[in-house]
Amino acid sequence: MRYQLPTRRISMKRTILSATLALSLAFNVLPAAAKVPASSTWDYLQPDRDQVIASLNVVELLKRHHYNKPPLNDERSEKIYQGYLKMLDPARVYFTAADIAEFDQWSTRFDDFLRNGNLEPGFIIYKRHLERLQNRLEYALNILNKGVDNIDFTVDEYLVIDRENAPWAKDTAELDDLWRKRVKDEILRLKIAGKEPKAIQELLTKRYKNQLTRLSQTRSEDVFQAYINAFAMSYDPHTTYLSPDNAENFDINMSLSLEGIGAVLQSDNEHVKVVRLVPAGPAEKTKQISPADKIIGVAQGNKEMVDVIGWRLDEVVKLIRGPKGSQVRLEVIPASNAPNDQTSKIVTITREAVKLEEQAAKKSILNLKHENRDYKLGVVEIPAFYLDFKAYRSGDPDYKSTTRDVKRLITELEKEKVDGIVIDLRNNGGGSLQEATELTGLFIEQGPTVLVRNSDGRVDVLADEHKGAFYKGPMAVLVNRLSASASEIFAGAMQDYHRALILGGQTFGKGTVQTIQPLNHGELKLTLAKFYRVSGQSTQHQGVIPDITYPDIMDNKEIGESALPEALPWDSIKPAITPEMDPIKPFLAQLSKLHENRTATDPDFTFARERLALAKKLMEEKTVSLNEAKRRAEQSTIESQQLAIENARRQAKGEDLLKKLKEEDEDALPVEEEKVKPEDDAYLTESGRILLDYLGLNTQVAKH
């Protein structure tokens, strides 16, 4: 997200112009790399002059302005090399050990190549990847041509599915055997998902042929972008190069007018994975798509579904995008499926702009009986930190913002005489830094709200300058893994000022700031600053740790900053405030005990704990059986376990039990205008109870 920062703008125009002039003079005297033979099929893929100049500009920008300014040396070269191999062949199923032995001669020389504008090694490795990929696809098609029915699924053999650190195949024969098993596994997954042999053969044949066709359409720009990204992302995962095409499509959404489906996507080996849903966006409104779901097919309206397994992320994004009001159908494998369950569902989404008013903060009343007394707690749900910049800049006195809306909602809740307030930041991916600061100001007397440390080491302090807190009553803040950026700044400030109980799950951990720098060719998204809480702790990597933690609804290894390679580490700087006595800390042990006793048998908490434990256990599996009977038995066992967990929750809540797991999907279809009561949300209700526990304990101390 783009933030409005009180930092000096980087004056790079002169840097880039002078660098471009110097580089154009040096263009014809670049040192040659050691030669590795490449297939003549891909000889047309060669770096051009614009790309060389852009690469040299990227080197210069990272050297001068990246937050960390790490040296470009042999150690960095090794990171670039390994990152590039992982980008091209993450499961180690294309290159052979002989290929790697040839490439290893360059492992500590990429720093020199990049400094000199020599892109040839990057192109040679990529072209070898294309050659190997072409060979593998042709081999897979050859297996399919012999007929799916001719494959023996009674043999006891296994496929290693976790190959991130597997040894490289020693020769083509070993790759052939690996790919025979991979194709067999794909067929078996589809068989178990209910597809007929003929349909499987058609689907996979079409998939591999389409991938071959797209290989033949590879442009030198695709090679350049991959190689320079291996370089840029060795600094941190948010520093990336955007080709001219992708730069044109790149939209950092701040005005909330994003058109499309409202989902943040990322590559996950051969799949495209949903990372986050934009609140009130088209995808979120369906209630049928969740983070970590995999998109395997895209169709425009009623047209034929296009299989997108093996496609690049930018290609899939182009398919998903489209004019406002049009429909797109997505074929999705839910994250809740067992690891080998390829059963998918089709979700129809109408593309539309995300309207600011739909993301606006809203309130509700949580009615709870606690220790034989009725309480009313106000709930303020904040889906995003929004600010109508256009209206704000034009001087419109009625401009819309998170802080203004929350102020109004709190005024209304106080009129209803609530006993305390819960701020719900679950799934809030952030937004305006200005709003995070101003919202913090509603709840503190005065003082710093967040620190921004720049690449030159200078720390800028953002502060609430208004004296007096708008709301001084009891408060809790509810967060989860998808609470990110501005949400973490606000939650961190509330924790550091001891202003609220922080409850829920560990937050996302994105504590870095990016800027976009235009190049002669494309753009560079560059990490140039880092956020720190007023206590001096970074929000980067570890996010905000709640005072009392709830069971995660997803595996943190799958989603979050710590799941990204080369993520910048957590650290701390000098605090901006002198810590005062923490009024919450003395009660935390007792509050945790009361919480644990209450939720030990709570059906929703038990369900979350057991489902996550099962998911983690299944993720530890490194191999899968290619014996159909064994695989079906394993799948049946997993589904029985998932069904038992779901039905235990339903039984405890007095709901109808399911006969099979997939009935749940039918029950999950969105119901228009259906209002969910706050009391039906287990995590929200428990947050209210913890806040009331704290009030009770505080009152007892005050009496003594």
C-alpha positions, 0 to 999 in steps of 0.5 A, a space after each residue: 500500500 502507498 503511504 503518505 509519509 512525512 519523509 523527504 522525497 527521494 530526489 532520484 531524477 538527477 541520479 537516474 539521468 546521470 546514471 543513464 548517460 554514463 551507462 549508455 557510454 559503457 554499453 558496448 564494453 561489457 565483459 562477457 560471461 563464461 559461455 554455457 550452451 543454450 538451445 537454439 530454439 530460444 536464441 531470439 531471447 536476448 537482452 536489449 539496450 533499454 534492459 541493460 540500462 534499467 538493470 544498472 539503474 536498479 543496481 544504483 537505486 538499491 545501493 543508494 536508497 534501499 532501507 538496508 543498503 546491504 553490499 552487492 558482493 559475493 554473498 549477495 550474488 549467492 542469494 541472487 543465484 539461489 533465489 533465481 533457481 528457486 523462482 524458476 524451479 521451486 520443486 527441483 523438477 526441471 534442472 538436472 545436477 549437470 545443469 546446476 554444476 554448469 551454473 555454479 561457476 557463476 554463483 559468486 559472480 552475479 554481483 559483478 555481472 549486474 554492476 557491469 550491466 551483463 545480463 547474459 548469465 541470467 538469460 542463459 539460465 532462463 533459456 535452459 529452464 525453458 528448454 527443460 520445461 519444454 522437454 518435461 511437458 512433451 514427456 508428460 504428453 507422451 505419457 498421456 498419449 498412451 492413455 490414462 486407462 493404461 496406468 497401473 494404480 495398484 503398484 505400491 510407490 510414493 511421490 515426494 511432494 516436498 522437494 524444496 531441498 531435494 537433491 537435483 536429479 542426477 540425469 534425464 532418466 531420474 527426471 523421467 521417473 519423477 515426472 512419470 510419478 508426477 503425472 500419475 499423481 495428477 491423474 489420481 488426484 483428479 480421479 479421486 475428485 470424481 473425474 472420468 478417465 476421458 475427461 482427465 486425459 482431455 484436461 491434462 492434455 489441454 493443460 500441457 499443450 497450453 503451457 507449451 504454446 505459452 512457452 513459445 510466446 516467451 519474450 525477452 521482457 519475461 526473462 529480464 523481469 524474472 532475473 532482475 526480480 531475483 536480484 531485487 527480491 534478494 533485498 526483501 520481498 516487497 522490493 520488486 521490478 515491474 516491466 513496462 506492461 506490469 507497471 501500467 497495470 500496477 495499482 496500489 489501491 488507496 482511493 478504494 476504487 479498485 475494479 476487479 474482484 478485490 483480492 490480493 493474489 500471489 504465486 505458489 509454485 504452479 498455483 495462484 493463491 489468494 492472500 487477502 480479500 479486500 473488505 467489501 470487495 466482490 470476492 469477499 461478498 460471495 463468502 465462498 473465497 478465503 485466504 490460501 484458496 488456490 485458483 485453478 481456472 478462470 472463465 469470462 461470463 459463460 465462456 469455457 473455463 481456462 485452466 491456469 495451473 502453471 501460469 504466471 501470476 501476471 497472466 492470471 491477473 489479466 484474465 481475472 481483470 475486466 470491465 465493471 459489471 462483467 462476470 468472471 467465474 473462478 474454479 477454486 480449490 478451497 484451503 479447507 480441503 485435505 492436502 491431496 483433495 483436488 475437489 474444486 468449486 466454481 464461484 461466480 463474481 461480478 466485477 465492480 469497484 470497491 466503494 468507500 462507503 461499503 468499507 466504512 466503519 460500522 457499529 453494533 451492540 454486543 449484549 452479554 450476561 456476565 456474573 449475573 449482570 447484563 452488559 452492553 458493549 459497543 463493537 466498532 468494526 473497521 474493515 480498512 483505514 480509508 481517507 477520501 483524498 480527493 475530497 480532503 485535498 479539495 477542502 470538502 468539510 464533509 470528507 470521509 475518513 476512518 477517524 471521523 466515522 469512528 468518532 461519530 460511532 463512538 458518540 452514538 454508542 456512548 448515548 446508548 450507555 455501553 460499558 466498554 468498546 471492542 475495536 474489531 480490526 480482523 482482516 483489516 489489511 491497512 490503508 492510510 497511515 495518516 488515519 492510523 495516527 489520527 485514530 490513535 489520537 482518539 484514545 490517548 491524551 497526546 503524544 507519538 503514534 508511530 516512528 518511521 525510520 528511513 534508510 539514512 537512519 533518520 527517525 521521523 515521529 508522527 504524533 497526535 498533537 491534540 490534547 485530551 482523549 476523545 474516548 477514555 472508557 474500557 477498550 479491547 482491540 481484536 486482531 488476527 493474522 490478516 490485520 496488517 500495516 496500519 492496523 498493526 500501527 494502531 494496535 501496537 500504539 494501543 498496547 504500548 500506551 496500555 490503552 486497550 487489551 489486544 486480543 486475537 491472533 498474531 498480526 501479519 507483520 508488514 512493517 516496511 514502506 515502499 515507494 515507486 521509482 520510474 526507470 527508463 524501462 519499467 519501474 522499481 518498487 523499493 523498500 525505503 523505510 520501516 515502521 516502529 511502535 512508540 515503544 521502539 519495537 518494529 511491527 516488521 516480521 513478528 507483527 503485534 503479539 496479542 495480550 491473550 491469543 486465540 486459536 489461529 484460523 489458518 496456518 501462520 506459515 502459509 500467510 504473513 510476512 514471516 512466510 515470505 523469503 528474505 523478509 526483513 527481520 524484527 528489531 527495535 530502536 530507541 522508544 519515543 515514550 517513557 513507559 508508564 506503569 502497565 495497569 493491564 499486566 498485573 491481571 494478565 495471568 488471571 485473565 488468561 486463566 479465566 479465558 482458558 477455562 471458558 474456552 476449553 469447551 467452547 465449540 467454536 474455539 475447540 473447532 478452531 484448535 482441532 482443525 488447525 492441529 489436523 491441518 498442521 499434521 497433514 502439512 508435515 506429510 512429505 510423500 503421497 501414495 500413488 496406490 489408488 486404494 491406499 490413497 482413497 483410504 487416506 482421503 476417506 480417513 482425513 475427511 472423516 476426521 474433518 467431518 467429526 471436528 465439524 459435527 462436534 461443533 454443530 452438535 455442541 451448538 444444537 445445529 443439524 449434523 452433516 452426513 458428508 463434508 461437502 454439504 458444508 459448502 452448500 450451507 455456505 452459500 451467501 444469503 442476501 441481507 442476512 444479519 449475523 448477530 454479534 453474539 454469534 461470533 465466538 471470538 467477538 463474544 470472548 473478547 467482550 467477556 475478557 474485557 468484562 473480566 478485566 473491569 471486574 478485577 479492576 473494580 475489586 482492586 479499587 475496592 481494596 
